[in-house]
Amino acid sequence: MLQVTDIDPATQSVRLGKRPHPVPLDPAFWAVLQRCLAHRAAWPTANPHVMVTKGTKAGRSPASTAYLSHVLDDCGYPPRMIRSTRLVDLVNTMDPKLVAAAFGMDPQATLIYLADHVDQETELASRTTANPLARPDDQR
């Protein structure tokens, strides 16, 4: 349902549905969006949507759900896996509360994506610092 008018190139953000704030796009997603827009520009169309197909280029309707559910078939990864992978990356590199706000999620929902990520060196260093009585050779 994303339309060209929902994109703000100056801030590299998009308005998604009824979300109260524009969603900032990271460089990877912005690059993908630019490729979609370049593909769209090659077609003579007045359709306002970013994703235009042979069937929708003459009208104003969005690409069908069936089309979108199969557009990534050739890459071998389902959209849900791609979305989850992106969320894991964003939650582990940004503030999970900001990610939740940007994607319209409950803040607790982002913790699922954070749970499996532990920086072992930092975790071990913090445990040693937290317990000053621990000996360096203690292998507990």
MODELLER restraints for C-alpha pairs under 7 A, 6 or more apart:
rsr = mdl.restraints
at = mdl.atoms
rsr.add(forms.Gaussian(group=physical.xy_distance, feature=features.Distance(at['CA:1:A'], at['CA:49:A']), mean=6.51, stdev=0.5))
rsr.add(forms.Gaussian(group=physical.xy_distance, feature=features.Distance(at['CA:1:A'], at['CA:62:A']), mean=5.87, stdev=0.5))
rsr.add(forms.Gaussian(group=physical.xy_distance, feature=features.Distance(at['CA:2:A'], at['CA:49:A']), mean=5.73, stdev=0.5))
rsr.add(forms.Gaussian(group=physical.xy_distance, feature=features.Distance(at['CA:2:A'], at['CA:50:A']), mean=5.88, stdev=0.5))
rsr.add(forms.Gaussian(group=physical.xy_distance, feature=features.Distance(at['CA:3:A'], at['CA:48:A']), mean=5.37, stdev=0.5))
rsr.add(forms.Gaussian(group=physical.xy_distance, feature=features.Distance(at['CA:3:A'], at['CA:49:A']), mean=3.99, stdev=0.5))
rsr.add(forms.Gaussian(group=physical.xy_distance, feature=features.Distance(at['CA:3:A'], at['CA:50:A']), mean=5.21, stdev=0.5))
rsr.add(forms.Gaussian(group=physical.xy_distance, feature=features.Distance(at['CA:4:A'], at['CA:48:A']), mean=5.91, stdev=0.5))
rsr.add(forms.Gaussian(group=physical.xy_distance, feature=features.Distance(at['CA:4:A'], at['CA:49:A']), mean=5.84, stdev=0.5))
rsr.add(forms.Gaussian(group=physical.xy_distance, feature=features.Distance(at['CA:4:A'], at['CA:50:A']), mean=5.52, stdev=0.5))
rsr.add(forms.Gaussian(group=physical.xy_distance, feature=features.Distance(at['CA:6:A'], at['CA:14:A']), mean=5.38, stdev=0.5))
rsr.add(forms.Gaussian(group=physical.xy_distance, feature=features.Distance(at['CA:6:A'], at['CA:15:A']), mean=5.05, stdev=0.5))
rsr.add(forms.Gaussian(group=physical.xy_distance, feature=features.Distance(at['CA:7:A'], at['CA:13:A']), mean=6.14, stdev=0.5))
rsr.add(forms.Gaussian(group=physical.xy_distance, feature=features.Distance(at['CA:7:A'], at['CA:14:A']), mean=4.52, stdev=0.5))
rsr.add(forms.Gaussian(group=physical.xy_distance, feature=features.Distance(at['CA:7:A'], at['CA:15:A']), mean=6.69, stdev=0.5))
rsr.add(forms.Gaussian(group=physical.xy_distance, feature=features.Distance(at['CA:8:A'], at['CA:14:A']), mean=5.95, stdev=0.5))
rsr.add(forms.Gaussian(group=physical.xy_distance, feature=features.Distance(at['CA:12:A'], at['CA:24:A']), mean=6.06, stdev=0.5))
rsr.add(forms.Gaussian(group=physical.xy_distance, feature=features.Distance(at['CA:12:A'], at['CA:25:A']), mean=5.83, stdev=0.5))
rsr.add(forms.Gaussian(group=physical.xy_distance, feature=features.Distance(at['CA:12:A'], at['CA:30:A']), mean=6.86, stdev=0.5))
rsr.add(forms.Gaussian(group=physical.xy_distance, feature=features.Distance(at['CA:13:A'], at['CA:22:A']), mean=5.87, stdev=0.5))
rsr.add(forms.Gaussian(group=physical.xy_distance, feature=features.Distance(at['CA:13:A'], at['CA:23:A']), mean=5.19, stdev=0.5))
rsr.add(forms.Gaussian(group=physical.xy_distance, feature=features.Distance(at['CA:13:A'], at['CA:24:A']), mean=4.11, stdev=0.5))
rsr.add(forms.Gaussian(group=physical.xy_distance, feature=features.Distance(at['CA:13:A'], at['CA:25:A']), mean=5.32, stdev=0.5))
rsr.add(forms.Gaussian(group=physical.xy_distance, feature=features.Distance(at['CA:14:A'], at['CA:22:A']), mean=5.29, stdev=0.5))
rsr.add(forms.Gaussian(group=physical.xy_distance, feature=features.Distance(at['CA:14:A'], at['CA:23:A']), mean=5.26, stdev=0.5))
rsr.add(forms.Gaussian(group=physical.xy_distance, feature=features.Distance(at['CA:14:A'], at['CA:24:A']), mean=6.64, stdev=0.5))
rsr.add(forms.Gaussian(group=physical.xy_distance, feature=features.Distance(at['CA:15:A'], at['CA:22:A']), mean=4.59, stdev=0.5))
rsr.add(forms.Gaussian(group=physical.xy_distance, feature=features.Distance(at['CA:15:A'], at['CA:23:A']), mean=6.15, stdev=0.5))
rsr.add(forms.Gaussian(group=physical.xy_distance, feature=features.Distance(at['CA:19:A'], at['CA:104:A']), mean=6.69, stdev=0.5))
rsr.add(forms.Gaussian(group=physical.xy_distance, feature=features.Distance(at['CA:23:A'], at['CA:102:A']), mean=5.32, stdev=0.5))
rsr.add(forms.Gaussian(group=physical.xy_distance, feature=features.Distance(at['CA:36:A'], at['CA:50:A']), mean=6.89, stdev=0.5))
rsr.add(forms.Gaussian(group=physical.xy_distance, feature=features.Distance(at['CA:36:A'], at['CA:51:A']), mean=6.95, stdev=0.5))
rsr.add(forms.Gaussian(group=physical.xy_distance, feature=features.Distance(at['CA:37:A'], at['CA:50:A']), mean=6.43, stdev=0.5))
rsr.add(forms.Gaussian(group=physical.xy_distance, feature=features.Distance(at['CA:40:A'], at['CA:50:A']), mean=6.91, stdev=0.5))
rsr.add(forms.Gaussian(group=physical.xy_distance, feature=features.Distance(at['CA:40:A'], at['CA:52:A']), mean=6.45, stdev=0.5))
rsr.add(forms.Gaussian(group=physical.xy_distance, feature=features.Distance(at['CA:45:A'], at['CA:57:A']), mean=5.26, stdev=0.5))
rsr.add(forms.Gaussian(group=physical.xy_distance, feature=features.Distance(at['CA:45:A'], at['CA:58:A']), mean=6.23, stdev=0.5))
rsr.add(forms.Gaussian(group=physical.xy_distance, feature=features.Distance(at['CA:47:A'], at['CA:57:A']), mean=5.94, stdev=0.5))
rsr.add(forms.Gaussian(group=physical.xy_distance, feature=features.Distance(at['CA:47:A'], at['CA:59:A']), mean=5.91, stdev=0.5))
rsr.add(forms.Gaussian(group=physical.xy_distance, feature=features.Distance(at['CA:47:A'], at['CA:60:A']), mean=4.51, stdev=0.5))
rsr.add(forms.Gaussian(group=physical.xy_distance, feature=features.Distance(at['CA:48:A'], at['CA:60:A']), mean=6.43, stdev=0.5))
rsr.add(forms.Gaussian(group=physical.xy_distance, feature=features.Distance(at['CA:49:A'], at['CA:62:A']), mean=5.97, stdev=0.5))
rsr.add(forms.Gaussian(group=physical.xy_distance, feature=features.Distance(at['CA:51:A'], at['CA:63:A']), mean=6.31, stdev=0.5))
rsr.add(forms.Gaussian(group=physical.xy_distance, feature=features.Distance(at['CA:52:A'], at['CA:63:A']), mean=6.11, stdev=0.5))
rsr.add(forms.Gaussian(group=physical.xy_distance, feature=features.Distance(at['CA:53:A'], at['CA:63:A']), mean=6.36, stdev=0.5))
rsr.add(forms.Gaussian(group=physical.xy_distance, feature=features.Distance(at['CA:56:A'], at['CA:62:A']), mean=6.73, stdev=0.5))
rsr.add(forms.Gaussian(group=physical.xy_distance, feature=features.Distance(at['CA:56:A'], at['CA:63:A']), mean=6.42, stdev=0.5))
rsr.add(forms.Gaussian(group=physical.xy_distance, feature=features.Distance(at['CA:72:A'], at['CA:78:A']), mean=6.87, stdev=0.5))
rsr.add(forms.Gaussian(group=physical.xy_distance, feature=features.Distance(at['CA:87:A'], at['CA:113:A']), mean=6.81, stdev=0.5))
rsr.add(forms.Gaussian(group=physical.xy_distance, feature=features.Distance(at['CA:88:A'], at['CA:113:A']), mean=5.00, stdev=0.5))
rsr.add(forms.Gaussian(group=physical.xy_distance, feature=features.Distance(at['CA:88:A'], at['CA:114:A']), mean=6.68, stdev=0.5))
rsr.add(forms.Gaussian(group=physical.xy_distance, feature=features.Distance(at['CA:90:A'], at['CA:99:A']), mean=6.92, stdev=0.5))
rsr.add(forms.Gaussian(group=physical.xy_distance, feature=features.Distance(at['CA:91:A'], at['CA:99:A']), mean=6.39, stdev=0.5))
rsr.add(forms.Gaussian(group=physical.xy_distance, feature=features.Distance(at['CA:91:A'], at['CA:110:A']), mean=6.75, stdev=0.5))
rsr.add(forms.Gaussian(group=physical.xy_distance, feature=features.Distance(at['CA:91:A'], at['CA:113:A']), mean=6.65, stdev=0.5))
rsr.add(forms.Gaussian(group=physical.xy_distance, feature=features.Distance(at['CA:91:A'], at['CA:114:A']), mean=6.26, stdev=0.5))
rsr.add(forms.Gaussian(group=physical.xy_distance, feature=features.Distance(at['CA:92:A'], at['CA:114:A']), mean=6.18, stdev=0.5))
rsr.add(forms.Gaussian(group=physical.xy_distance, feature=features.Distance(at['CA:96:A'], at['CA:110:A']), mean=5.91, stdev=0.5))
rsr.add(forms.Gaussian(group=physical.xy_distance, feature=features.Distance(at['CA:97:A'], at['CA:107:A']), mean=5.43, stdev=0.5))
rsr.add(forms.Gaussian(group=physical.xy_distance, feature=features.Distance(at['CA:100:A'], at['CA:106:A']), mean=5.98, stdev=0.5))
rsr.add(forms.Gaussian(group=physical.xy_distance, feature=features.Distance(at['CA:100:A'], at['CA:107:A']), mean=5.20, stdev=0.5))
rsr.add(forms.Gaussian(group=physical.xy_distance, feature=features.Distance(at['CA:100:A'], at['CA:110:A']), mean=6.28, stdev=0.5))
rsr.add(forms.Gaussian(group=physical.xy_distance, feature=features.Distance(at['CA:128:A'], at['CA:134:A']), mean=6.50, stdev=0.5))
